[in-house]
Amino acid sequence: MSRAPRQAGQSRGPVRRAAAAVRSSLRRYPPELIASLARAPGEPARPLRDLLAELAPHGMAACWLGHASVALTTAELTVVVDPVLSARIGPRLGTRVIGPERRAPAPLGAASVRGVDAVLITHAHFDHLDRPTLERLADARTTVVVPPRCARLVPEGFGRVVELAPGGSVDLGRARLHALAPRHWGARAWVDRRRGFCAYELRHPEGSALFAGDTALTHAFDDRRGLDLAVFGVGAYEPWDHMHATPEQVWRMFVATGARHLLPVHHSTFELSDEPMGEPMRRLRAAAGEAGACIIDEAPGEIVVVPARTP
């Protein structure tokens, strides 16, 4: 018998939520741990593309790289958000990474985006801050922006590393990057729960974008007028909807931003929760209904040009 998905508003109490989280973790992580130790380490060959050159001709364009990873250009500025291009995520034990394996291959390797102007990290979870990917991206031309108490996690080799707390801003060329407070948490491990977490709003004369990162339902993004693109995670909500919004809640948050286009991410890549892989996008389309033409639903690696805003 198939599981009937819980809809927005069908919340659990703290005890039931904790029990569901334990059951969910025990179903997934022991097999992944065994597979991590049993299989020889190594990364598959990735297509060699100069993605930055492909993005360059466009005033504003985005490319989903799988899971929560997004590359974006706004004319002369290029950014990559939460780049995770490894075959497996988790802590390293010697030469092995212990944790979940990708269910869908990365569309390209880190070399395809090395030299990007800025890397934005929303929080320190292994599926958002992947040190092996960052090591391959390290370049003196690149600025890395991270939440508070996360700078030490960034490998050496970048031009500068900036810690930005919610409410703070930093200039990246002609763009202004502003940090917002999503509803999530930032621990890298159980013992370091003081790490920060951020969403980012990027404003540039050629276009503007919101990168919500991981978040439960919140009003933190309401009325962000003038946004061309909003990037929201739509997966990993079962049984984690107290920290990851359901697709219906994402649609509500997107509409509240006032943005013109929605790029849904954080789905169909790693099996981090109990909902079926294809469920998040089905529920998002159903929630959007006839207004769903604004949803960008391209395969990883496809470049999407965001049309200029009409006067």
C-alpha positions, 0 to 999 in steps of 0.5 A, a space after each residue: 500500500 502506498 503512503 499518503 503524503 502528509 499535507 501542510 498543516 499535518 504536523 507531529 508533536 516533538 516526541 512523534 517527530 523525534 521517533 519518526 526521524 530516528 526510524 527514517 535515519 535507521 532505514 537509510 544510513 546503515 546501508 549507506 555506511 556499509 556501502 561507503 566502506 565496501 566500495 573503493 573510493 574514487 570519483 567518476 569522470 565528469 563532462 568537461 564544460 566551460 560553464 562560465 563561458 556558456 553563462 557569460 553571454 546572458 544578462 541573467 542565467 542559471 544552471 541547476 547542478 543537482 541537489 542544492 547546487 546552482 550556478 548563476 550569472 548576472 552579466 559580469 558576476 558569476 556565483 555558485 551556491 552550495 556546490 556539491 559535485 561529489 559522488 558521495 557526501 559525509 565525513 571523510 575516513 582516510 580516503 573514503 567518504 562515509 555517507 549517502 551516494 548520489 542517485 543521479 550523477 553530477 552534470 559536470 565536474 568542479 573544473 567546469 566552474 573553477 574560477 567563479 567570482 563567488 561561492 555562497 555557502 548557506 550552511 555547514 551540512 554535508 549536502 551543502 558544504 562539501 569540502 572535496 568539491 571546494 578543494 577542487 574549486 579553490 582559486 585565488 580569483 574566488 570569494 567564498 561567503 559563509 555563515 558565522 563560524 563556518 570559515 574554518 571549514 573552507 579549504 585554503 586556496 581561495 582569494 578571501 573568505 567572508 563570514 556573513 550573519 543574517 542582516 549583514 551585507 557584502 559587495 561583490 563587484 556591482 552586486 550587493 549580497 544580503 544575508 537573511 535568516 531562514 528557519 533551519 539549523 547549521 550544525 556540521 556534527 552533533 558537537 558543533 551546533 553553534 554554527 550559523 546558517 543563512 539565505 542570500 539575496 543577490 541584487 545586481 543591475 542585471 538581475 536579482 535572485 533569492 537563494 533560500 537554502 534549507 528552510 521550513 515555512 517562514 515569513 523571512 522572505 515575504 515581499 522581496 519586491 523586484 526579484 527575478 528568481 527565487 531558489 527554494 528547496 522542495 525535498 527532504 520534508 518527510 519526516 523533516 518538515 519542521 526544518 524543510 518546507 513541503 512543496 505546498 509551503 514552498 509555493 506559498 513562500 515563493 508567491 509571498 516573495 513576489 519573485 517572477 520565477 521559481 527554481 526548485 532544488 534539493 530533490 532527486 539527487 540524494 536520498 535524505 528522507 522518506 518521500 519518493 524521489 519524484 514526489 516533491 516536483 509532483 506536489 509542487 506542480 499540483 500546488 501551483 496549478 495554472 500559475 506553474 508556468 513560472 516554475 523552472 523545471 529543467 534537468 541538471 546541467 541545462 542553462 536557463 536564461 531568465 528574461 529581462 524584466 520589462 519596464 
